[in-house]
Amino acid sequence: MTSSLSRSLTSIASCALVFAVLSAAPRTQDKRVMEALEAWLAAHQKGELDLTKDRITKSAIGVRAGVVSPDSVGTMTHQKELAALCRAIAKVDGGEAATALLEVAAVGLDPGQRLVVEHR
């Protein structure tokens, strides 16, 4: 009986450990995605990204964040990169992610204008 109880407790502890590791991993990725969107918006605001014609490179923000496949280099535009970042943000749970999406949506995407997001 004690052996059975010991195995059960070991199984429960193992499951808890696996759960803790798995639930911690997305938070790191969520943070990376949030930071990538902020970096993308900052680069665009500085005029470093052209929504009308430039294609992403292997050092693109979305590629570095793991949101955009490296196979997309040379074929994906910065506007599509932003869309991929927004889709990744939409999967993040929390108010910060929702606020980030609302800020992007509120600004809109006019290819002839720069995105300007005011942080309050």
For each residue, the residues with C-beta under 8 A, 3 or more apart:
1: 4 5
2: 5 6
3: 6 7
4: 1 7 8
5: 1 2 8 9
6: 2 3 9 10
7: 3 4 10 11
8: 4 5 11 12
9: 5 6 12 13
10: 6 7 13 14
11: 7 8 14 15
12: 8 9 15 16
13: 9 10 16 17
14: 10 11 17 18
15: 11 12 18 19
16: 12 13 19 20
17: 13 14 20 21
18: 14 15 21 22
19: 15 16 22 23
20: 16 17 23 24
21: 17 18 24 25
22: 18 19 25 26
23: 19 20 26 27
24: 20 21 27 28
25: 21 22 28 29
26: 22 23 29 30
27: 23 24 30 31
28: 24 25 31 32
29: 25 26 32 33 66
30: 26 27 33 34 92 93 94 97
31: 27 28 34 35
32: 28 29 35 36 65 66
33: 29 30 36 37 65 67 85 88 89 92
34: 30 31 37 38 89 92 96 97 100
35: 31 32 38 39 65
36: 32 33 39 40 61 62 64 65 67 85 88
37: 33 34 40 41 85 86 89 100 104
38: 34 35 41 42 100
39: 35 36 42 43 61
40: 36 37 43 44 49 61 62 78 81 82 85
41: 37 38 44 45 104 115 117
42: 38 39 45 46
43: 39 40 46 48 49 61
44: 40 41 47 48 49 51 78 82 114 115
45: 41 42 114 115 116 117
46: 42 43
47: 44 114
48: 43 44
49: 40 43 44 54 78
50: 53 54 78
51: 44 54 77 78 79 109 111
52: 111 112
53: 50 77
54: 49 50 51 77 78
55: 73 74 75 76 77
56: 60 62 63 68 72 73 74 76 77 78 81
57: 60 73 74
58: 63 70 73
59: 63 64
60: 56 57 63 64 68 73 76 78 81
61: 36 39 40 43 64 65 81 85
62: 36 40 56 65 67 68 81 84 85
63: 56 58 59 60 66 67 68 69 70 72 73
64: 36 59 60 61
65: 32 33 35 36 61 62 68 85 88
66: 29 32 63
67: 33 36 62 63 84 85 88
68: 56 60 62 63 65 72 76 81 84
69: 63 72
70: 58 63 73
71:
72: 56 63 68 69 75 76
73: 55 56 57 58 60 63 70 76
74: 55 56 57
75: 55 72
76: 55 56 60 68 72 73 80 81 84
77: 51 53 54 55 56 80 81
78: 40 44 49 50 51 54 56 60 81 82
79: 51 82 83 109 111
80: 76 77 83 84
81: 40 56 60 61 62 68 76 77 78 84 85
82: 40 44 78 79 85 86 104 109
83: 79 80 86 87
84: 62 67 68 76 80 81 87 88
85: 33 36 37 40 61 62 65 67 81 82 88 89
86: 37 82 83 89 90 101 104
87: 83 84 90 91
88: 33 36 65 67 84 85 91 92
89: 33 34 37 85 86 92 97 100 101
90: 86 87 97 101
91: 87 88
92: 30 33 34 88 89 96 97
93: 30 97
94: 30 97 98
95: 98 99
96: 34 92 99 100
97: 30 34 89 90 92 93 94 100 101
98: 94 95 101 102
99: 95 96 102 103
100: 34 37 38 89 96 97 103 104
101: 86 89 90 97 98 104 105
102: 98 99 105 106
103: 99 100 106 107 117
104: 37 41 82 86 100 101 107 115 117
105: 101 102 108
106: 102 103
107: 103 104 115 116 117
108: 105
109: 51 79 82 115
110: 113
111: 51 52 79
112: 52
113: 110
114: 44 45 47
115: 41 44 45 104 107 109
116: 45 107
117: 41 45 103 104 107
118:
119:
120:
